[in-house]
Amino acid sequence: MSPIQITTTLPTNATTTATSNATTTFQTNPTSTAPTTSSFSLCTVTGSAVIDVAGFVSSISHHCVYNLLSLSGFEVLGAFQDKRRKDLSLFDHLILRINKKTKIVIGPGNRIETNGSPLNISSQKTVGNVTITKDINGVTAILPLSSPVSIFFNGNTAQIYIEDGDLSVFNGLCADSNTSINSMKSTTFSVKGCETTYKQDNDSSINCGAMTQHCNALLDNSFSTCHSEIDPEPYITACTDTLCKYPDKDHVKCSLHEAYARACSLRNVTLGNWRQVTRCRPQPALCLDTYCSSHEFCGTDWFGNPACFCRAVFASAFVNNTFGEPTMCENNTATVTLYNCLLAGRGIDHSKLHLNDPSCSGQLDPVSHKLTFEFDGKTSCGSVMTKQNKKVIIKNNVMTENATGMVVRHDQFDLEFSCFYTQPEVKSMALKIKDSSVVQKIQAGAWNYSLSMKTYLDMGRTKPITQNTELQLDQRVWVELKATGLDSNLLSLVTESCWATKEPTFNASLRYNLIQNSCSNPADKTIEMKGNGRSTWNYFAFNVFKFSGDTSDVYLHCKVELCVKSKDLCTQVCGGKSRRRRRMASLYNEELTSAFISMAWGN
């Protein structure tokens, strides 16, 4: 088939732009946009197809960027990506590249970017000798080549017009029907692995027979006045190739009919009432001024309104209704991030979600469309702390607001996420007391904290014991145990027991108890306990001793526990026969999570 040659006259409602080579005219209604030279060739890109100037149809199967037309440092590239189905690649956006320096991206919703920055156009602007105009119907770009090229894009279809000239000078899928599709893949803009082939079950909602009949409407009498000028068969082929795989959404169903009607209007052919036959209503540019992130595409919801949805390959990575990324627990802050497109795909309104405390709502990032919920010790947002095995777990829920009224039209949403503190079974170190302190880093699952044991000569803990400090028998020393990195509003540190051995191991058979059941040993009057269970630190005093008949070092070991605060139930009650430790009912009377820390003194 020879190139489509279209002769046109100047419409009465058109404006004219003069160039040195030819006169190019565009109507204010892009459905009639056309050059006014004696003839030109046309390429249509829509769905998963490219209809080149000779009427040859190339079917695109991979999610890559392809060279549509190139000449003299100008490149017109078409990006094909997945939308609702991962096994089908649909035309997504245009990339214009000028002398490898200027990159213009024309995307759905009339969005235009130059070298990564948004380009605001009220009506017309020139970028790198490319004249760009836009209105409610779409975007038009004019490339000043030896044979001037104009491109119209309405969000799902691009039509490229090449004014009368030598087509052999052009390269790309639009110019050469014998071109290998793989050879036209752009190595500059295609992402790694874009050639991956995806499989997906057939969509049972698609009636291929009905869609084929819809595509064959291009043979109807309402289009017949144009058949002798423009062959409808390539459009029918491209139409069925797409619609037998893609659901009836996102204005895809009528894109080929619209494209054929636009091509006929360029020939000044008057069509019959084709919209009534095809039931294709006039539509503005798809997703006008709607911004979607890179992992989303802009489509239409149940009511035909523009909305952002997750691309199928991206969504397939999230299973079991996770809706987002794993919980991040860092610096005592719990953060859960959900993707709004995953929520929208299930009909969930992100603005209706909150944590246990209804005043704690999520923050929606305007660019990535990630919805983030966060809580910490200062703003707990209704967090609930529980004990499970050897972990203190802090939980919260992302949920929908309580239903009001007589009926509910959407399922309730309830997503639990949590962080936890934990400690190892045994972590023990032995150091000479002259080293003054022991610092032990506890990496506990998601949240980290440090446990330290330091010694002082005074109760105010202003005179630390150093390497040069000489200790005498019966000299009074103070030992401070402190957990750094815990929120003292939520948790407290309880010293459950401390004891001395003459061997480095904490479980040596010979031991002398200083702290028992979180209280000082009543048999040793030199021991004094302070602040146990009140905060994330406590301290105690004792007089230095050694084991009888032994001159070896003495090792001090302490077992500490984390306690979830609730009405001061972590504080200790000591003295007399009623000495005991209060425990929280919410811990189910299980043994508290514990860790050991040790130090030594000697000659």
Secondary structure, DSSP 8 states (H G I E B T S, - for coil): -----------TTEEEEE-SS-EEEEESSGGG----SS-EEEEEEETTEEE-TTS-EEE--SS-EEEEEEETTEEEEEEEE-SS-TT--EEEEEEEEETTTEEEEEEGGGEEEETTEE---SSEEEETTEEEEEETTEEEEEE--SS-EEEEE-SSEEEEEEESS-GGG-BSTTT-TT--TGGGB-TTTS-TTTT--------TT--HHHHHHHHGGGGSGGGHHHHTTS-SHHHHHHHHHHHTTS-S-TT-TTHHHHHHHHHHHHTT----SHHHHHT-----STTTT----TTEEEEE-TTS-EEEEE-HHHHTT--TT--B---EEETTEEEEEEEHHHHHHTT--GGGEE-SSTT-B-EE-TTT-EEEEEEESSS-TT-EEEEETTEEEEEEEEEE----SS---S---EEEEEEEEE--S------BGGG-EEEEEEEETTEEEEEEEEEESSTTS-SB--TT----TT-EEEEEEEEESS-TTTEEEEEEEEEEESSSSTT-SS-EEEEETTEE-TT-TT-EEESTTTSSEEEEEEE----TT--S-EEEEEEEEEEE-STTTTSEE-SGGG-EE---GGGTT----EEEEEEEE--
